[in-house]
Amino acid sequence: MKKAAGILSIFLLLFLAGCSTVKSPEESNTKEQAVNYQSLPKREKRDIYFKFHKSKSKSDYAVSMTVKNNSKKDVRFYLTKFMIMNSYDSDLEISSGLHKVIVVEPNSKVTVNNLFDHISHMIFDDSSGYYYLDNNHLLANVR
């Protein structure tokens, strides 16, 4: 009985080790060497393009985003740092509810579905914009 339990334990350990995910060295290096978007010089930020797409549900909207990186660097974004703000109403600030970090490699693009959700149609009728980190990093207007 002890011998069977020992063999079963070894098989279980081997199975669990085989199911675990290990990052490749290239994937780990990409994330570690990535530059935070807000740290890029202004001229390099011009090589990063943002496209926001709203989709309507029954009573509200969701917003997805595509980031295209035409720079020569890996660029890191913290999704919780994306927000919708209004230049005339400082109380209006809607942050993304996604708690992920994305890295956009050079000459590639990444799409984030439902970056914002449950957004009222009134937000899109106003002078609001999509921002990253704070009101100094306007990415696009909501219209």
mmCIF file of the C-alpha atoms, coordinates in Angstrom:
data_MODEL
# 
_entry.id   MODEL 
# 
loop_
_atom_site.group_PDB 
_atom_site.id 
_atom_site.type_symbol 
_atom_site.label_atom_id 
_atom_site.label_alt_id 
_atom_site.label_comp_id 
_atom_site.label_asym_id 
_atom_site.label_entity_id 
_atom_site.label_seq_id 
_atom_site.pdbx_PDB_ins_code 
_atom_site.Cartn_x 
_atom_site.Cartn_y 
_atom_site.Cartn_z 
_atom_site.occupancy 
_atom_site.B_iso_or_equiv 
_atom_site.pdbx_formal_charge 
_atom_site.auth_seq_id 
_atom_site.auth_comp_id 
_atom_site.auth_asym_id 
_atom_site.auth_atom_id 
_atom_site.pdbx_PDB_model_num 
ATOM 1   C CA . MET A 1 1   ? 0.000   0.000  0.000   1.00 0.00 ? 1   MET A CA 1 
ATOM 2   C CA . LYS A 1 2   ? 2.822   2.413  0.873   1.00 0.00 ? 2   LYS A CA 1 
ATOM 3   C CA . LYS A 1 3   ? 4.573   1.552  -2.372  1.00 0.00 ? 3   LYS A CA 1 
ATOM 4   C CA . ALA A 1 4   ? 1.414   2.321  -4.393  1.00 0.00 ? 4   ALA A CA 1 
ATOM 5   C CA . ALA A 1 5   ? 0.969   5.643  -2.564  1.00 0.00 ? 5   ALA A CA 1 
ATOM 6   C CA . GLY A 1 6   ? 4.613   6.552  -3.274  1.00 0.00 ? 6   GLY A CA 1 
ATOM 7   C CA . ILE A 1 7   ? 4.281   5.767  -6.973  1.00 0.00 ? 7   ILE A CA 1 
ATOM 8   C CA . LEU A 1 8   ? 0.995   7.698  -7.144  1.00 0.00 ? 8   LEU A CA 1 
ATOM 9   C CA . SER A 1 9   ? 2.668   10.694 -5.457  1.00 0.00 ? 9   SER A CA 1 
ATOM 10  C CA . ILE A 1 10  ? 5.511   10.665 -7.990  1.00 0.00 ? 10  ILE A CA 1 
ATOM 11  C CA . PHE A 1 11  ? 3.082   10.529 -10.923 1.00 0.00 ? 11  PHE A CA 1 
ATOM 12  C CA . LEU A 1 12  ? 1.036   13.343 -9.395  1.00 0.00 ? 12  LEU A CA 1 
ATOM 13  C CA . LEU A 1 13  ? 4.132   15.528 -8.997  1.00 0.00 ? 13  LEU A CA 1 
ATOM 14  C CA . LEU A 1 14  ? 5.226   14.848 -12.562 1.00 0.00 ? 14  LEU A CA 1 
ATOM 15  C CA . PHE A 1 15  ? 1.743   15.634 -13.836 1.00 0.00 ? 15  PHE A CA 1 
ATOM 16  C CA . LEU A 1 16  ? 1.563   18.932 -11.922 1.00 0.00 ? 16  LEU A CA 1 
ATOM 17  C CA . ALA A 1 17  ? 5.034   19.930 -13.065 1.00 0.00 ? 17  ALA A CA 1 
ATOM 18  C CA . GLY A 1 18  ? 4.059   19.265 -16.664 1.00 0.00 ? 18  GLY A CA 1 
ATOM 19  C CA . CYS A 1 19  ? 0.911   21.402 -16.353 1.00 0.00 ? 19  CYS A CA 1 
ATOM 20  C CA . SER A 1 20  ? 2.626   24.449 -14.898 1.00 0.00 ? 20  SER A CA 1 
ATOM 21  C CA . THR A 1 21  ? 3.362   27.323 -17.223 1.00 0.00 ? 21  THR A CA 1 
ATOM 22  C CA . VAL A 1 22  ? 6.880   28.597 -17.478 1.00 0.00 ? 22  VAL A CA 1 
ATOM 23  C CA . LYS A 1 23  ? 7.613   31.848 -19.255 1.00 0.00 ? 23  LYS A CA 1 
ATOM 24  C CA . SER A 1 24  ? 10.157  31.641 -21.984 1.00 0.00 ? 24  SER A CA 1 
ATOM 25  C CA . PRO A 1 25  ? 13.259  33.783 -21.442 1.00 0.00 ? 25  PRO A CA 1 
ATOM 26  C CA . GLU A 1 26  ? 12.271  35.914 -24.442 1.00 0.00 ? 26  GLU A CA 1 
ATOM 27  C CA . GLU A 1 27  ? 8.807   36.633 -23.000 1.00 0.00 ? 27  GLU A CA 1 
ATOM 28  C CA . SER A 1 28  ? 10.236  37.551 -19.592 1.00 0.00 ? 28  SER A CA 1 
ATOM 29  C CA . ASN A 1 29  ? 12.881  39.819 -21.120 1.00 0.00 ? 29  ASN A CA 1 
ATOM 30  C CA . THR A 1 30  ? 10.279  41.581 -23.271 1.00 0.00 ? 30  THR A CA 1 
ATOM 31  C CA . LYS A 1 31  ? 8.215   42.568 -20.244 1.00 0.00 ? 31  LYS A CA 1 
ATOM 32  C CA . GLU A 1 32  ? 11.251  43.556 -18.189 1.00 0.00 ? 32  GLU A CA 1 
ATOM 33  C CA . GLN A 1 33  ? 12.790  45.673 -20.953 1.00 0.00 ? 33  GLN A CA 1 
ATOM 34  C CA . ALA A 1 34  ? 9.542   47.410 -21.871 1.00 0.00 ? 34  ALA A CA 1 
ATOM 35  C CA . VAL A 1 35  ? 9.292   51.147 -21.339 1.00 0.00 ? 35  VAL A CA 1 
ATOM 36  C CA . ASN A 1 36  ? 6.302   52.671 -19.578 1.00 0.00 ? 36  ASN A CA 1 
ATOM 37  C CA . TYR A 1 37  ? 4.288   54.788 -22.018 1.00 0.00 ? 37  TYR A CA 1 
ATOM 38  C CA . GLN A 1 38  ? 4.461   57.910 -19.863 1.00 0.00 ? 38  GLN A CA 1 
ATOM 39  C CA . SER A 1 39  ? 8.285   57.653 -19.792 1.00 0.00 ? 39  SER A CA 1 
ATOM 40  C CA . LEU A 1 40  ? 8.610   57.896 -23.564 1.00 0.00 ? 40  LEU A CA 1 
ATOM 41  C CA . PRO A 1 41  ? 9.823   61.202 -24.997 1.00 0.00 ? 41  PRO A CA 1 
ATOM 42  C CA . LYS A 1 42  ? 7.157   63.193 -26.841 1.00 0.00 ? 42  LYS A CA 1 
ATOM 43  C CA . ARG A 1 43  ? 8.600   62.380 -30.280 1.00 0.00 ? 43  ARG A CA 1 
ATOM 44  C CA . GLU A 1 44  ? 8.417   58.631 -29.553 1.00 0.00 ? 44  GLU A CA 1 
ATOM 45  C CA . LYS A 1 45  ? 4.847   58.894 -28.237 1.00 0.00 ? 45  LYS A CA 1 
ATOM 46  C CA . ARG A 1 46  ? 3.881   60.076 -31.717 1.00 0.00 ? 46  ARG A CA 1 
ATOM 47  C CA . ASP A 1 47  ? 4.665   56.551 -32.944 1.00 0.00 ? 47  ASP A CA 1 
ATOM 48  C CA . ILE A 1 48  ? 2.019   55.034 -30.645 1.00 0.00 ? 48  ILE A CA 1 
ATOM 49  C CA . TYR A 1 49  ? -1.525  55.116 -32.037 1.00 0.00 ? 49  TYR A CA 1 
ATOM 50  C CA . PHE A 1 50  ? -4.749  54.572 -30.116 1.00 0.00 ? 50  PHE A CA 1 
ATOM 51  C CA . LYS A 1 51  ? -8.115  53.650 -31.572 1.00 0.00 ? 51  LYS A CA 1 
ATOM 52  C CA . PHE A 1 52  ? -11.168 53.475 -29.340 1.00 0.00 ? 52  PHE A CA 1 
ATOM 53  C CA . HIS A 1 53  ? -14.371 51.735 -30.418 1.00 0.00 ? 53  HIS A CA 1 
ATOM 54  C CA . LYS A 1 54  ? -17.651 51.956 -28.534 1.00 0.00 ? 54  LYS A CA 1 
ATOM 55  C CA . SER A 1 55  ? -20.298 49.280 -28.756 1.00 0.00 ? 55  SER A CA 1 
ATOM 56  C CA . LYS A 1 56  ? -23.859 49.642 -27.519 1.00 0.00 ? 56  LYS A CA 1 
ATOM 57  C CA . SER A 1 57  ? -25.597 47.186 -25.271 1.00 0.00 ? 57  SER A CA 1 
ATOM 58  C CA . LYS A 1 58  ? -29.242 47.455 -24.187 1.00 0.00 ? 58  LYS A CA 1 
ATOM 59  C CA . SER A 1 59  ? -28.828 50.453 -21.891 1.00 0.00 ? 59  SER A CA 1 
ATOM 60  C CA . ASP A 1 60  ? -25.214 51.583 -22.026 1.00 0.00 ? 60  ASP A CA 1 
ATOM 61  C CA . TYR A 1 61  ? -21.895 51.329 -23.876 1.00 0.00 ? 61  TYR A CA 1 
ATOM 62  C CA . ALA A 1 62  ? -18.631 49.429 -23.665 1.00 0.00 ? 62  ALA A CA 1 
ATOM 63  C CA . VAL A 1 63  ? -15.367 50.751 -25.095 1.00 0.00 ? 63  VAL A CA 1 
ATOM 64  C CA . SER A 1 64  ? -12.596 48.637 -26.597 1.00 0.00 ? 64  SER A CA 1 
ATOM 65  C CA . MET A 1 65  ? -9.155  49.919 -27.538 1.00 0.00 ? 65  MET A CA 1 
ATOM 66  C CA . THR A 1 66  ? -6.466  49.019 -30.052 1.00 0.00 ? 66  THR A CA 1 
ATOM 67  C CA . VAL A 1 67  ? -2.904  50.226 -29.483 1.00 0.00 ? 67  VAL A CA 1 
ATOM 68  C CA . LYS A 1 68  ? -0.527  50.206 -32.444 1.00 0.00 ? 68  LYS A CA 1 
ATOM 69  C CA . ASN A 1 69  ? 3.167   50.559 -31.703 1.00 0.00 ? 69  ASN A CA 1 
ATOM 70  C CA . ASN A 1 70  ? 5.230   51.921 -34.601 1.00 0.00 ? 70  ASN A CA 1 
ATOM 71  C CA . SER A 1 71  ? 8.185   52.724 -32.344 1.00 0.00 ? 71  SER A CA 1 
ATOM 72  C CA . LYS A 1 72  ? 11.327  50.660 -31.903 1.00 0.00 ? 72  LYS A CA 1 
ATOM 73  C CA . LYS A 1 73  ? 10.664  49.891 -28.225 1.00 0.00 ? 73  LYS A CA 1 
ATOM 74  C CA . ASP A 1 74  ? 8.430   47.548 -26.284 1.00 0.00 ? 74  ASP A CA 1 
ATOM 75  C CA . VAL A 1 75  ? 5.871   49.779 -24.567 1.00 0.00 ? 75  VAL A CA 1 
ATOM 76  C CA . ARG A 1 76  ? 4.091   48.872 -21.306 1.00 0.00 ? 76  ARG A CA 1 
ATOM 77  C CA . PHE A 1 77  ? 0.593   49.983 -20.310 1.00 0.00 ? 77  PHE A CA 1 
ATOM 78  C CA . TYR A 1 78  ? -1.232  49.464 -17.018 1.00 0.00 ? 78  TYR A CA 1 
ATOM 79  C CA . LEU A 1 79  ? -4.882  49.116 -18.007 1.00 0.00 ? 79  LEU A CA 1 
ATOM 80  C CA . THR A 1 80  ? -6.143  50.571 -14.709 1.00 0.00 ? 80  THR A CA 1 
ATOM 81  C CA . LYS A 1 81  ? -4.406  53.832 -15.691 1.00 0.00 ? 81  LYS A CA 1 
ATOM 82  C CA . PHE A 1 82  ? -6.694  54.421 -18.693 1.00 0.00 ? 82  PHE A CA 1 
ATOM 83  C CA . MET A 1 83  ? -9.544  56.810 -17.946 1.00 0.00 ? 83  MET A CA 1 
ATOM 84  C CA . ILE A 1 84  ? -12.248 58.957 -19.423 1.00 0.00 ? 84  ILE A CA 1 
ATOM 85  C CA . MET A 1 85  ? -12.096 62.539 -18.194 1.00 0.00 ? 85  MET A CA 1 
ATOM 86  C CA . ASN A 1 86  ? -13.934 65.764 -18.993 1.00 0.00 ? 86  ASN A CA 1 
ATOM 87  C CA . SER A 1 87  ? -12.004 68.996 -19.458 1.00 0.00 ? 87  SER A CA 1 
ATOM 88  C CA . TYR A 1 88  ? -14.936 71.085 -18.127 1.00 0.00 ? 88  TYR A CA 1 
ATOM 89  C CA . ASP A 1 89  ? -15.927 68.849 -15.227 1.00 0.00 ? 89  ASP A CA 1 
ATOM 90  C CA . SER A 1 90  ? -13.012 67.817 -13.023 1.00 0.00 ? 90  SER A CA 1 
ATOM 91  C CA . ASP A 1 91  ? -15.324 65.524 -11.027 1.00 0.00 ? 91  ASP A CA 1 
ATOM 92  C CA . LEU A 1 92  ? -15.867 63.273 -14.031 1.00 0.00 ? 92  LEU A CA 1 
ATOM 93  C CA . GLU A 1 93  ? -13.246 60.555 -14.056 1.00 0.00 ? 93  GLU A CA 1 
ATOM 94  C CA . ILE A 1 94  ? -14.023 57.000 -15.148 1.00 0.00 ? 94  ILE A CA 1 
ATOM 95  C CA . SER A 1 95  ? -11.161 54.543 -14.739 1.00 0.00 ? 95  SER A CA 1 
ATOM 96  C CA . SER A 1 96  ? -10.823 51.204 -16.453 1.00 0.00 ? 96  SER A CA 1 
ATOM 97  C CA . GLY A 1 97  ? -11.759 48.238 -14.303 1.00 0.00 ? 97  GLY A CA 1 
ATOM 98  C CA . LEU A 1 98  ? -9.194  45.937 -15.923 1.00 0.00 ? 98  LEU A CA 1 
ATOM 99  C CA . HIS A 1 99  ? -6.241  45.008 -13.713 1.00 0.00 ? 99  HIS A CA 1 
ATOM 100 C CA . LYS A 1 100 ? -3.799  43.839 -16.364 1.00 0.00 ? 100 LYS A CA 1 
ATOM 101 C CA . VAL A 1 101 ? -0.517  45.001 -17.791 1.00 0.00 ? 101 VAL A CA 1 
ATOM 102 C CA . ILE A 1 102 ? 0.015   44.826 -21.534 1.00 0.00 ? 102 ILE A CA 1 
ATOM 103 C CA . VAL A 1 103 ? 3.235   45.160 -23.490 1.00 0.00 ? 103 VAL A CA 1 
ATOM 104 C CA . VAL A 1 104 ? 2.986   46.198 -27.116 1.00 0.00 ? 104 VAL A CA 1 
ATOM 105 C CA . GLU A 1 105 ? 6.011   45.110 -29.096 1.00 0.00 ? 105 GLU A CA 1 
ATOM 106 C CA . PRO A 1 106 ? 7.490   47.205 -31.921 1.00 0.00 ? 106 PRO A CA 1 
ATOM 107 C CA . ASN A 1 107 ? 5.494   47.190 -35.162 1.00 0.00 ? 107 ASN A CA 1 
ATOM 108 C CA . SER A 1 108 ? 2.576   45.333 -33.631 1.00 0.00 ? 108 SER A CA 1 
ATOM 109 C CA . LYS A 1 109 ? -0.820  46.068 -32.170 1.00 0.00 ? 109 LYS A CA 1 
ATOM 110 C CA . VAL A 1 110 ? -2.861  44.857 -29.228 1.00 0.00 ? 110 VAL A CA 1 
ATOM 111 C CA . THR A 1 111 ? -6.628  45.052 -28.811 1.00 0.00 ? 111 THR A CA 1 
ATOM 112 C CA . VAL A 1 112 ? -8.208  45.270 -25.370 1.00 0.00 ? 112 VAL A CA 1 
ATOM 113 C CA . ASN A 1 113 ? -11.896 44.407 -25.320 1.00 0.00 ? 113 ASN A CA 1 
ATOM 114 C CA . ASN A 1 114 ? -14.162 46.160 -22.816 1.00 0.00 ? 114 ASN A CA 1 
ATOM 115 C CA . LEU A 1 115 ? -11.537 48.531 -21.487 1.00 0.00 ? 115 LEU A CA 1 
ATOM 116 C CA . PHE A 1 116 ? -14.518 50.472 -20.145 1.00 0.00 ? 116 PHE A CA 1 
ATOM 117 C CA . ASP A 1 117 ? -17.990 49.090 -19.646 1.00 0.00 ? 117 ASP A CA 1 
ATOM 118 C CA . HIS A 1 118 ? -21.380 50.333 -18.446 1.00 0.00 ? 118 HIS A CA 1 
ATOM 119 C CA . ILE A 1 119 ? -20.726 53.831 -19.814 1.00 0.00 ? 119 ILE A CA 1 
ATOM 120 C CA . SER A 1 120 ? -23.671 56.210 -20.210 1.00 0.00 ? 120 SER A CA 1 
ATOM 121 C CA . HIS A 1 121 ? -24.401 57.672 -23.650 1.00 0.00 ? 121 HIS A CA 1 
ATOM 122 C CA . MET A 1 122 ? -24.124 61.161 -22.102 1.00 0.00 ? 122 MET A CA 1 
ATOM 123 C CA . ILE A 1 123 ? -20.354 60.731 -21.749 1.00 0.00 ? 123 ILE A CA 1 
ATOM 124 C CA . PHE A 1 124 ? -20.035 60.576 -25.545 1.00 0.00 ? 124 PHE A CA 1 
ATOM 125 C CA . ASP A 1 125 ? -22.061 63.759 -26.086 1.00 0.00 ? 125 ASP A CA 1 
ATOM 126 C CA . ASP A 1 126 ? -19.688 65.859 -24.020 1.00 0.00 ? 126 ASP A CA 1 
ATOM 127 C CA . SER A 1 127 ? -16.163 67.221 -24.283 1.00 0.00 ? 127 SER A CA 1 
ATOM 128 C CA . SER A 1 128 ? -14.644 64.150 -22.684 1.00 0.00 ? 128 SER A CA 1 
ATOM 129 C CA . GLY A 1 129 ? -11.491 62.374 -23.743 1.00 0.00 ? 129 GLY A CA 1 
ATOM 130 C CA . TYR A 1 130 ? -9.569  59.159 -23.261 1.00 0.00 ? 130 TYR A CA 1 
ATOM 131 C CA . TYR A 1 131 ? -6.514  59.700 -21.097 1.00 0.00 ? 131 TYR A CA 1 
ATOM 132 C CA . TYR A 1 132 ? -3.637  57.673 -19.748 1.00 0.00 ? 132 TYR A CA 1 
ATOM 133 C CA . LEU A 1 133 ? -2.384  58.263 -16.192 1.00 0.00 ? 133 LEU A CA 1 
ATOM 134 C CA . ASP A 1 134 ? -3.572  61.892 -15.867 1.00 0.00 ? 134 ASP A CA 1 
ATOM 135 C CA . ASN A 1 135 ? -4.937  64.847 -17.814 1.00 0.00 ? 135 ASN A CA 1 
ATOM 136 C CA . ASN A 1 136 ? -1.491  65.486 -19.374 1.00 0.00 ? 136 ASN A CA 1 
ATOM 137 C CA . HIS A 1 137 ? -1.739  62.376 -21.574 1.00 0.00 ? 137 HIS A CA 1 
ATOM 138 C CA . LEU A 1 138 ? -4.774  62.855 -23.825 1.00 0.00 ? 138 LEU A CA 1 
ATOM 139 C CA . LEU A 1 139 ? -5.025  59.922 -26.245 1.00 0.00 ? 139 LEU A CA 1 
ATOM 140 C CA . ALA A 1 140 ? -8.217  60.759 -28.157 1.00 0.00 ? 140 ALA A CA 1 
ATOM 141 C CA . ASN A 1 141 ? -11.520 62.573 -27.867 1.00 0.00 ? 141 ASN A CA 1 
ATOM 142 C CA . VAL A 1 142 ? -14.594 60.448 -27.187 1.00 0.00 ? 142 VAL A CA 1 
ATOM 143 C CA . ARG A 1 143 ? -16.599 61.770 -30.138 1.00 0.00 ? 143 ARG A CA 1 
# 
